[in-house]
Amino acid sequence: MGAEEEERKEQEILYEFVNVNKGLSIYEIAKSLRWDVIETYNILKGLEKEGLIHIKASEKDEDELNKRVYPVEWIKLLPEDVKKALTSGKTR
């Protein structure tokens, strides 16, 4: 498996993990997966840049690794025309 394929597989694993385990900190995610915390952080930042997750700071703690990670709601990932069709009740 090439480096790009390996990176994509790690992104998929992490994205699925976040969807099942909403609200964990970056540190907790890395610890649960037994991954390097900095590598986990970097992959999560990439997923956030792609618009698939949100990383939110705690009001009490500004440490980057204690920020909480949440998936984006599935409906926000749909194309605009599909969202309009769903919200208007029109389907084929």
VOTORKE-70091 format. One record per atom (N, C-alpha, C, O): residue in one letter; x, y, z. Coordinates in Angstrom, 2 decimals, always signed. Example, Ala and Ser with C-alpha at 12.3 -4.5 7.8 and 13.67 -1.06 7.14 Angstrom:
residues 2
REC rest       x       y       z
REC    A  +13.19   -5.69   +7.80
REC    A  +12.30   -4.50   +7.80
REC    A  +13.20   -3.30   +7.80
REC    A  +14.24   -3.32   +8.46
REC    S  +12.85   -2.25   +7.08
REC    S  +13.67   -1.06   +7.14
REC    S  +12.90   +0.03   +7.87
REC    S  +13.41   +1.14   +8.04
//
This chain:
residues 92
REC rest       x       y       z
REC    M   +0.86   -1.18   +0.00
REC    M   +0.00   +0.00   +0.00
REC    M   +0.90   +1.24   +0.00
REC    M   +1.85   +1.32   +0.78
REC    G   +0.60   +2.20   -0.87
REC    G   +1.39   +3.41   -0.97
REC    G   +1.09   +4.38   +0.17
REC    G   +0.14   +4.19   +0.93
REC    A   +1.91   +5.40   +0.29
REC    A   +1.77   +6.37   +1.38
REC    A   +0.43   +7.09   +1.31
REC    A   -0.20   +7.33   +2.34
REC    E   -0.01   +7.45   +0.09
REC    E   -1.30   +8.13   -0.07
REC    E   -2.46   +7.23   +0.35
REC    E   -3.39   +7.68   +1.02
REC    E   -2.40   +5.99   -0.06
REC    E   -3.46   +5.04   +0.30
REC    E   -3.49   +4.81   +1.81
REC    E   -4.56   +4.71   +2.41
REC    E   -2.31   +4.74   +2.42
REC    E   -2.21   +4.55   +3.86
REC    E   -2.81   +5.76   +4.60
REC    E   -3.54   +5.60   +5.57
REC    E   -2.49   +6.95   +4.12
REC    E   -3.02   +8.17   +4.74
REC    E   -4.54   +8.22   +4.61
REC    E   -5.24   +8.58   +5.56
REC    R   -5.05   +7.85   +3.46
REC    R   -6.51   +7.86   +3.24
REC    R   -7.20   +6.84   +4.16
REC    R   -8.27   +7.11   +4.69
REC    K   -6.58   +5.69   +4.32
REC    K   -7.14   +4.66   +5.21
REC    K   -7.17   +5.16   +6.65
REC    K   -8.14   +4.93   +7.36
REC    E   -6.11   +5.84   +7.08
REC    E   -6.08   +6.41   +8.43
REC    E   -7.17   +7.47   +8.60
REC    E   -7.81   +7.54   +9.66
REC    Q   -7.39   +8.28   +7.57
REC    Q   -8.46   +9.29   +7.62
REC    Q   -9.83   +8.62   +7.77
REC    Q  -10.66   +9.06   +8.56
REC    E  -10.04   +7.56   +7.00
REC    E  -11.32   +6.83   +7.07
REC    E  -11.55   +6.23   +8.45
REC    E  -12.64   +6.33   +9.01
REC    I  -10.51   +5.60   +8.99
REC    I  -10.62   +5.00  +10.33
REC    I  -10.95   +6.07  +11.36
REC    I  -11.83   +5.89  +12.19
REC    L  -10.24   +7.18  +11.29
REC    L  -10.43   +8.26  +12.26
REC    L  -11.80   +8.90  +12.11
REC    L  -12.46   +9.19  +13.11
REC    Y  -12.24   +9.11  +10.88
REC    Y  -13.56   +9.71  +10.65
REC    Y  -14.67   +8.80  +11.20
REC    Y  -15.59   +9.28  +11.86
REC    E  -14.57   +7.52  +10.93
REC    E  -15.57   +6.58  +11.46
REC    E  -15.54   +6.54  +12.99
REC    E  -16.59   +6.47  +13.63
REC    F  -14.36   +6.59  +13.56
REC    F  -14.22   +6.58  +15.01
REC    F  -14.89   +7.82  +15.62
REC    F  -15.59   +7.71  +16.63
REC    V  -14.67   +8.98  +15.02
REC    V  -15.26  +10.22  +15.52
REC    V  -16.78  +10.17  +15.42
REC    V  -17.47  +10.67  +16.31
REC    N  -17.31   +9.58  +14.37
REC    N  -18.76   +9.47  +14.21
REC    N  -19.39   +8.62  +15.30
REC    N  -20.52   +8.89  +15.72
REC    V  -18.70   +7.61  +15.74
REC    V  -19.21   +6.72  +16.78
REC    V  -18.94   +7.28  +18.18
REC    V  -19.71   +7.05  +19.11
REC    N  -17.85   +8.02  +18.32
REC    N  -17.41   +8.53  +19.63
REC    N  -17.38  +10.05  +19.65
REC    N  -16.32  +10.66  +19.79
REC    K  -18.53  +10.64  +19.50
REC    K  -18.65  +12.10  +19.43
REC    K  -18.22  +12.76  +20.74
REC    K  -18.56  +12.30  +21.83
REC    G  -17.46  +13.85  +20.62
REC    G  -17.14  +14.66  +21.77
REC    G  -15.90  +14.28  +22.55
REC    G  -15.62  +14.87  +23.59
REC    L  -15.16  +13.29  +22.08
REC    L  -13.90  +12.96  +22.75
REC    L  -12.85  +14.01  +22.43
REC    L  -12.92  +14.68  +21.40
REC    S  -11.88  +14.14  +23.31
REC    S  -10.77  +15.06  +23.04
REC    S   -9.80  +14.41  +22.06
REC    S   -9.82  +13.20  +21.85
REC    I   -8.97  +15.23  +21.46
REC    I   -7.96  +14.72  +20.53
REC    I   -7.07  +13.71  +21.26
REC    I   -6.74  +12.66  +20.71
REC    Y   -6.69  +14.03  +22.48
REC    Y   -5.86  +13.13  +23.27
REC    Y   -6.57  +11.80  +23.52
REC    Y   -5.97  +10.73  +23.38
REC    E   -7.85  +11.85  +23.89
REC    E   -8.62  +10.63  +24.16
REC    E   -8.75   +9.76  +22.91
REC    E   -8.69   +8.53  +22.98
REC    I   -8.92  +10.40  +21.76
REC    I   -9.03   +9.66  +20.50
REC    I   -7.72   +8.93  +20.22
REC    I   -7.73   +7.74  +19.92
REC    A   -6.61   +9.65  +20.32
REC    A   -5.30   +9.05  +20.06
REC    A   -5.04   +7.89  +21.02
REC    A   -4.55   +6.84  +20.61
REC    K   -5.36   +8.09  +22.27
REC    K   -5.13   +7.05  +23.28
REC    K   -6.00   +5.82  +22.98
REC    K   -5.53   +4.69  +23.09
REC    S   -7.26   +6.04  +22.61
REC    S   -8.17   +4.93  +22.31
REC    S   -7.71   +4.11  +21.12
REC    S   -7.83   +2.89  +21.11
REC    L   -7.19   +4.79  +20.12
REC    L   -6.73   +4.11  +18.90
REC    L   -5.28   +3.62  +19.01
REC    L   -4.78   +2.91  +18.13
REC    R   -4.61   +4.02  +20.09
REC    R   -3.20   +3.71  +20.29
REC    R   -2.35   +4.29  +19.16
REC    R   -1.43   +3.65  +18.65
REC    W   -2.70   +5.52  +18.78
REC    W   -1.97   +6.25  +17.74
REC    W   -1.16   +7.36  +18.38
REC    W   -1.46   +7.77  +19.51
REC    D   -0.16   +7.83  +17.69
REC    D   +0.61   +8.99  +18.12
REC    D   -0.31  +10.21  +18.17
REC    D   -1.06  +10.45  +17.22
REC    V   -0.26  +10.96  +19.25
REC    V   -1.20  +12.06  +19.44
REC    V   -0.99  +13.18  +18.41
REC    V   -1.96  +13.79  +17.96
REC    I   +0.25  +13.46  +18.03
REC    I   +0.51  +14.52  +17.05
REC    I   +0.04  +14.09  +15.67
REC    I   -0.52  +14.90  +14.92
REC    E   +0.26  +12.83  +15.32
REC    E   -0.23  +12.32  +14.03
REC    E   -1.76  +12.36  +13.99
REC    E   -2.35  +12.75  +12.98
REC    T   -2.38  +11.97  +15.09
REC    T   -3.85  +12.02  +15.19
REC    T   -4.34  +13.44  +15.02
REC    T   -5.29  +13.70  +14.28
REC    Y   -3.70  +14.37  +15.71
REC    Y   -4.05  +15.80  +15.61
REC    Y   -3.98  +16.27  +14.16
REC    Y   -4.89  +16.93  +13.66
REC    N   -2.89  +15.93  +13.49
REC    N   -2.71  +16.37  +12.09
REC    N   -3.77  +15.79  +11.17
REC    N   -4.27  +16.49  +10.29
REC    I   -4.11  +14.53  +11.35
REC    I   -5.15  +13.92  +10.52
REC    I   -6.50  +14.58  +10.80
REC    I   -7.26  +14.86   +9.87
REC    L   -6.80  +14.84  +12.08
REC    L   -8.06  +15.51  +12.44
REC    L   -8.14  +16.91  +11.84
REC    L   -9.19  +17.32  +11.37
REC    K   -7.03  +17.63  +11.85
REC    K   -7.02  +18.97  +11.25
REC    K   -7.32  +18.88   +9.75
REC    K   -8.00  +19.75   +9.20
REC    G   -6.82  +17.84   +9.10
REC    G   -7.12  +17.64   +7.68
REC    G   -8.59  +17.34   +7.45
REC    G   -9.19  +17.86   +6.51
REC    L   -9.18  +16.52   +8.31
REC    L  -10.62  +16.22   +8.21
REC    L  -11.45  +17.48   +8.47
REC    L  -12.50  +17.68   +7.85
REC    E  -10.99  +18.31   +9.39
REC    E  -11.69  +19.56   +9.66
REC    E  -11.61  +20.49   +8.45
REC    E  -12.60  +21.13   +8.09
REC    K  -10.46  +20.56   +7.84
REC    K  -10.28  +21.39   +6.64
REC    K  -11.19  +20.92   +5.50
REC    K  -11.67  +21.73   +4.70
REC    E  -11.42  +19.60   +5.42
REC    E  -12.31  +19.05   +4.39
REC    E  -13.79  +19.25   +4.73
REC    E  -14.66  +18.96   +3.91
REC    G  -14.08  +19.76   +5.94
REC    G  -15.45  +20.02   +6.34
REC    G  -16.20  +18.82   +6.87
REC    G  -17.43  +18.83   +6.91
REC    L  -15.47  +17.79   +7.29
REC    L  -16.12  +16.56   +7.76
REC    L  -16.31  +16.52   +9.27
REC    L  -17.18  +15.81   +9.77
REC    I  -15.49  +17.29  +10.01
REC    I  -15.60  +17.32  +11.47
REC    I  -15.44  +18.75  +11.97
REC    I  -15.00  +19.64  +11.24
REC    H  -15.80  +18.96  +13.24
REC    H  -15.56  +20.22  +13.95
REC    H  -14.68  +19.92  +15.14
REC    H  -14.88  +18.93  +15.84
REC    I  -13.70  +20.78  +15.37
REC    I  -12.87  +20.68  +16.57
REC    I  -13.20  +21.90  +17.41
REC    I  -12.99  +23.04  +16.98
REC    K  -13.71  +21.66  +18.62
REC    K  -14.16  +22.76  +19.48
REC    K  -13.34  +22.82  +20.76
REC    K  -13.09  +21.81  +21.42
REC    A  -12.93  +24.04  +21.09
REC    A  -12.17  +24.25  +22.32
REC    A  -13.08  +24.21  +23.53
REC    A  -14.23  +24.64  +23.47
REC    S  -12.56  +23.69  +24.60
REC    S  -13.27  +23.69  +25.87
REC    S  -13.18  +25.09  +26.47
REC    S  -12.17  +25.78  +26.29
REC    E  -14.21  +25.50  +27.16
REC    E  -14.17  +26.81  +27.80
REC    E  -13.14  +26.85  +28.91
REC    E  -12.58  +27.91  +29.21
REC    K  -12.87  +25.71  +29.52
REC    K  -11.97  +25.64  +30.66
REC    K  -10.51  +25.44  +30.27
REC    K   -9.61  +25.86  +30.99
REC    D  -10.27  +24.80  +29.15
REC    D   -8.93  +24.38  +28.80
REC    D   -8.61  +24.77  +27.37
REC    D   -9.33  +24.39  +26.44
REC    E   -7.54  +25.51  +27.17
REC    E   -7.18  +25.96  +25.83
REC    E   -6.13  +25.07  +25.18
REC    E   -5.69  +25.35  +24.06
REC    D   -5.72  +24.00  +25.85
REC    D   -4.74  +23.07  +25.29
REC    D   -5.31  +22.44  +24.02
REC    D   -6.43  +21.91  +24.02
REC    E   -4.54  +22.50  +22.95
REC    E   -4.99  +21.96  +21.65
REC    E   -5.46  +20.51  +21.74
REC    E   -6.45  +20.14  +21.11
REC    L   -4.75  +19.70  +22.52
REC    L   -5.06  +18.28  +22.57
REC    L   -6.29  +17.96  +23.42
REC    L   -6.77  +16.83  +23.40
REC    N   -6.79  +18.94  +24.15
REC    N   -8.00  +18.73  +24.94
REC    N   -9.25  +19.24  +24.22
REC    N  -10.36  +19.17  +24.76
REC    K   -9.08  +19.75  +23.01
REC    K  -10.24  +20.18  +22.23
REC    K  -11.10  +18.97  +21.88
REC    K  -10.58  +17.87  +21.68
REC    R  -12.40  +19.19  +21.82
REC    R  -13.36  +18.11  +21.56
REC    R  -13.65  +18.02  +20.06
REC    R  -13.67  +19.04  +19.36
REC    V  -13.87  +16.81  +19.59
REC    V  -14.06  +16.55  +18.16
REC    V  -15.47  +16.01  +17.92
REC    V  -15.91  +15.08  +18.59
REC    Y  -16.15  +16.61  +16.95
REC    Y  -17.52  +16.22  +16.60
REC    Y  -17.65  +16.08  +15.08
REC    Y  -17.03  +16.85  +14.34
REC    P  -18.43  +15.12  +14.62
REC    P  -18.67  +15.01  +13.18
REC    P  -19.64  +16.11  +12.73
REC    P  -20.45  +16.60  +13.51
REC    V  -19.54  +16.48  +11.47
REC    V  -20.50  +17.40  +10.87
REC    V  -21.79  +16.62  +10.66
REC    V  -21.74  +15.44  +10.30
REC    E  -22.94  +17.26  +10.86
REC    E  -24.21  +16.58  +10.63
REC    E  -24.28  +16.11   +9.18
REC    E  -23.89  +16.83   +8.27
REC    W  -24.78  +14.90   +8.98
REC    W  -24.78  +14.30   +7.65
REC    W  -25.52  +15.15   +6.62
REC    W  -25.13  +15.18   +5.46
REC    I  -26.56  +15.83   +7.03
REC    I  -27.34  +16.62   +6.07
REC    I  -26.53  +17.78   +5.51
REC    I  -26.76  +18.23   +4.39
REC    K  -25.58  +18.28   +6.29
REC    K  -24.74  +19.38   +5.83
REC    K  -23.73  +18.94   +4.78
REC    K  -23.14  +19.77   +4.09
REC    L  -23.53  +17.65   +4.64
REC    L  -22.59  +17.12   +3.66
REC    L  -23.22  +16.89   +2.29
REC    L  -22.52  +16.63   +1.31
REC    L  -24.54  +16.99   +2.23
REC    L  -25.25  +16.75   +0.96
REC    L  -25.16  +17.96   +0.04
REC    L  -25.01  +19.09   +0.51
REC    P  -25.26  +17.73   -1.28
REC    P  -25.33  +18.85   -2.22
REC    P  -26.59  +19.69   -1.95
REC    P  -27.59  +19.18   -1.46
REC    E  -26.52  +20.97   -2.28
REC    E  -27.62  +21.90   -1.99
REC    E  -28.95  +21.46   -2.60
REC    E  -29.99  +21.59   -1.95
REC    D  -28.93  +20.94   -3.84
REC    D  -30.19  +20.54   -4.48
REC    D  -30.84  +19.37   -3.74
REC    D  -32.06  +19.29   -3.65
REC    V  -30.03  +18.48   -3.21
REC    V  -30.56  +17.35   -2.46
REC    V  -31.14  +17.83   -1.13
REC    V  -32.20  +17.37   -0.70
REC    K  -30.44  +18.77   -0.48
REC    K  -30.96  +19.33   +0.77
REC    K  -32.31  +19.99   +0.55
REC    K  -33.23  +19.81   +1.34
REC    K  -32.42  +20.75   -0.53
REC    K  -33.69  +21.44   -0.83
REC    K  -34.80  +20.43   -1.08
REC    K  -35.93  +20.62   -0.62
REC    A  -34.48  +19.38   -1.81
REC    A  -35.49  +18.36   -2.09
REC    A  -35.94  +17.67   -0.80
REC    A  -37.12  +17.38   -0.63
REC    L  -35.02  +17.41   +0.08
REC    L  -35.37  +16.75   +1.35
REC    L  -36.21  +17.67   +2.24
REC    L  -37.18  +17.22   +2.85
REC    T  -35.84  +18.93   +2.31
REC    T  -36.56  +19.84   +3.20
REC    T  -37.90  +20.27   +2.62
REC    T  -38.81  +20.64   +3.37
REC    S  -38.05  +20.21   +1.29
REC    S  -39.34  +20.58   +0.70
REC    S  -40.28  +19.38   +0.59
REC    S  -41.46  +19.54   +0.31
REC    G  -39.74  +18.19   +0.83
REC    G  -40.56  +16.98   +0.76
REC    G  -40.68  +16.42   -0.64
REC    G  -41.38  +15.43   -0.84
REC    K  -40.00  +17.03   -1.60
REC    K  -40.07  +16.55   -2.99
REC    K  -39.00  +15.50   -3.22
REC    K  -37.82  +15.73   -2.98
REC    T  -39.43  +14.37   -3.67
REC    T  -38.51  +13.30   -4.09
REC    T  -39.01  +12.74   -5.41
REC    T  -40.15  +13.00   -5.80
REC    R  -38.19  +12.00   -6.07
REC    R  -38.58  +11.44   -7.39
REC    R  -39.62  +10.38   -7.22
REC    R  -40.07   +9.80   -8.21
//
